[in-house]
């Protein structure tokens, strides 16, 4: 699995997961729990698809997040990326370990953010 996780910190390996995919300052990619790449929001051109395009170019197979909007979710799904809910995990390393042990559930459409931020995740 090549996994991308949105985060607010460039410390990457021990960072906290950003609560919302689209608001993340950084997107970091791991394979076999090793950091492969990171992408800074400030380095990308404007437009909501830029981090997703970058992820697809990097061959990401899974995204782990706490919240994601319908547009990003649909775009990732169309690119063949499985979107997993981080569940109770708020830090990257425990979430990666849970993914490695297949303990994370795929995001369900009814759990997507509607941007009113009065949503509920399981």
PyMOL commands that set and color helices and strands:
alter all, ss='L'
color gray80, all
select helices_A, chain A and resi 12-14+21-23+41-43+50-57+70-78+92-100+109-111
alter helices_A, ss='H'
color red, helices_A
select strands_A, chain A and resi 2-7+26-31+34-40+62-65+82-85
alter strands_A, ss='S'
color yellow, strands_A
deselect
rebuild
show_as cartoon
